[in-house]
């Protein structure tokens, strides 16, 4: 049985947002220096995405990027992470900041 998930659907986004704290709890604990480095890297990624033409929000200073920060007022995604423009920009920006994208081979 092939299960298809619509990652853009409001049901999926609502579920992800409801589980946000659980997902955050699964992240490994990092020391304050690593946390500051991660926050700096996330901010650099957001700034790069905007330079590349994607209206991308800044990360929350404590929690980083969350589903809630990516949603429009109607509950849909404010940005389409599956669009060719987003994909191209995220590849450029990940390389610029030295990060690996999910689903990409680790260099």
C-alpha positions in Angstrom: 0.0 0.0 0.0 1.4 3.3 -1.1 0.6 6.1 1.4 0.6 9.6 0.0 1.0 12.5 2.3 0.2 16.0 1.1 2.8 18.0 2.9 1.0 21.2 1.9 -2.3 20.3 3.4 -3.7 22.2 6.4 -4.3 18.9 8.2 -0.7 17.9 7.9 0.5 21.4 8.8 -1.8 21.4 11.8 -0.5 18.0 13.0 3.1 19.1 12.6 2.5 22.3 14.5 0.6 20.4 17.3 3.6 18.1 17.6 6.2 20.8 17.4 7.1 20.6 21.1 7.5 16.8 20.8 9.7 17.2 17.8 11.8 19.8 19.6 12.2 17.4 22.5 13.8 14.8 20.1 16.6 17.1 19.2 19.9 16.4 20.9 20.9 18.8 23.6 23.6 21.2 22.6 25.7 23.5 24.6 25.1 27.3 24.5 28.0 27.8 22.1 26.6 25.3 19.6 23.2 26.8 20.0 24.5 30.3 19.2 26.3 28.8 16.1 23.2 27.1 15.0 21.1 30.2 15.4 23.7 32.2 13.4 23.7 29.6 10.7 19.8 29.6 10.5 19.7 33.4 10.3 22.4 33.4 7.5 20.2 30.8 5.7 17.1 33.0 5.9 19.0 36.0 4.8 20.4 34.1 1.8 17.0 32.8 0.9 15.6 36.3 0.7 18.6 37.4 -1.4 17.7 34.6 -3.8 14.2 35.9 -4.1 12.3 33.6 -1.6 10.2 35.5 1.0 11.6 33.5 3.9 11.1 34.3 7.6 13.9 34.7 10.2 14.1 31.8 12.6 12.9 32.1 16.1 15.9 33.0 18.3 15.2 30.1 20.7 13.4 27.4 18.6 14.8 28.1 15.1 12.5 27.4 12.1 9.1 26.0 13.0 6.0 25.1 11.0 4.2 28.0 12.7 6.7 30.5 11.4 6.2 29.2 7.9 2.4 29.5 7.8 0.3 32.2 6.1 -2.7 33.7 7.9 -5.0 31.3 6.0 -3.1 28.3 7.5 -1.4 27.3 4.3 2.4 27.4 3.9 3.5 30.9 3.3 6.3 29.5 1.1 6.3 26.4 -1.1 9.3 24.3 -0.2 8.6 22.1 -3.2 8.7 24.9 -5.8 11.6 25.0 -8.2 12.5 28.5 -7.0 12.6 27.4 -3.4 14.6 24.2 -4.2 17.2 26.2 -6.2 17.6 28.9 -3.6 17.8 26.4 -0.7 20.6 24.4 -2.6 22.5 27.7 -3.1 22.1 28.8 0.5 22.9 25.5 2.1 26.1 25.4 0.1 26.8 29.1 1.1 26.5 28.4 4.8 28.0 24.9 4.7 24.9 23.0 5.7 23.5 19.8 4.3 19.9 19.7 3.1 17.6 16.9 4.2 17.6 14.2 1.5 20.9 15.4 0.0 24.0 13.3 0.1 26.4 14.4 2.8 29.7 15.7 1.4 
